[in-house]
Amino acid sequence: MSTLVIEHLKASDLPSEWARRLQARPEQTVTVRIATEASTSAEETTSFTTDDPAFGIWQDYDETTDVEAFARRLRAPRYHRDGSRNPG
């Protein structure tokens, strides 16, 4: 993205539509900032993440049917404080 900034520009030097929308007096100074916008093509807006072969790789994994329990098991420590192994 590129940006052009023009400071201390007299309102009389603005395009008439801009000055009218700003309701600026001709002798008033303004700062104009013009930035380019990212263009979006039709192809970019229609693509979806399912085009990626890795998307949904766990969908048929039986242990993830209860997501909360699965995450809890993953986050559980391997060992208890006394050094014994956590069977989880």
Secondary structure, 3 states (H helix, E strand, C coil): CCEEEEEEEEHHHCCHHHHHHHCCCCCCEEEEEEECCCCCCHHHHHCCHHHCCCCCCCCCCHHHCCHHHHHHHHHCCCECCCCCECCC
